[in-house]
Amino acid sequence: MPMFPSEGNRSTVTIYEKIRAAVEAIQARSALVPEIGVVLGSGMGSIANSNALKDAVTIPYREIPYFHGTTVEGHAGQLVLGYLHGVPAVLLQGRCHLYEGYSVDDVVFPTRVISALGIHTLLLTNSSGGVNTAYRPGDLVLIRDHINLMGDNPLKGSHLGQLGPRFPDLSEAYHPECVKVLKESAESVQVSMHDGVYAGVLGPTYETPAEVRMLRVMGADIVGMSTVPESIAANHLGVRVLGLSCVANLASGVAGRKLSHAEVLESAKTGAEKMGRILEVAVPKLTSRRGSKTTESAVTAKPHFAHSQSLAKISQEALNQTPHVTAQPAAPIPSQPLHQN
């Protein structure tokens, strides 16, 4: 097991060192170099436990330096490496959220680590509330854009120049080619899917009816408490992002009843089954069509990472500026059921 740094060193550990420590701990358990990453939101973890994933290696978050445990029901809190429909992949079963008291850096740290492992494409899944009155619980929504109402951003503060540009462009935060692949895949397996705008809010309270009306006027179709920070962090790294949401319930004032996390988990079961059918077709295509609008093999496609450099190396010059320190994560917060996503 990795050792804690001394109290004197803990405050001086850089983000680059933290990423390297986590990557080394994961690579000590599996030599697999993933091409695709999947973040599984509330109730979506069954995808990682399905027959679609072969030669799986499971690592609890508590055994990865600087990862945090999950406190929300429906989030298993483990990283899984394996072959998803024949494609080397890494799946995160559960995420931590801002509303749990974690910093935005903690929230996006797993995204940065799996990007450093080598992924070129990241699928972010979540459970959400339906703002669009045409949506129903169990519907899938392909995220085409988002609205950040969380009051935070993972790129604030000192410029992390080794990870990406100071002012990254988000005009295509959800990669058009990936979106196209997912749409075509859903059609091929006859799964109905909307496409819409995701509003990311802080939580943990569900929205008031007045807030839902405001979100609708702003152009949001669904609302949730995750995804946006991870999307920003991955785009900053040059990783292609796509988002897929399951409408877990109708937002406050739409359904005409009080909301609960139990309803979220129940609807997510239906959404996970539909997502699984889509991914069976989509995952191989997301690999073969990487980096080009024409069919281009993953072997010959140019690296998509920021500055055309392999993120797996995380700028050795930056990493070597300070002593190599590894650490275990802080102890997880006691488990208690909270909210969606």
Buried (B, 14 or more C-beta within 10 A) or exposed (E): EBEBBEEEBEEEBBBBBBBBBBBEBBBEBBEBEBBBBBBBBBBBBBBBBEEBBEEBBBBBBBBBBBBBBBBBBBBBBBBBBBBBBEBBBBBBBBBBBBBBEBEBBBBBBBBBBBBBBBBBBBBBBBBBBBBBEEBEBBBBBBBBBBBBBBEBBBBEEEEBEBBBBEEBEBEBBBBEBBBBBBBEBBEBBEBEBBBBBBBBBEBBEBBEEEBBBBBBEEEBBBBBBBBBBBBBBBBBBBBBBBBBBBBBBBBBBBBEEEBBBEBBBBBBEBBBBBBBBBBBBBBBBBBBBBBEEEEBEBEEBEBBBBBEEEBBEBBEEBBEEEEEBBBBBBEBBEEEEBBBB
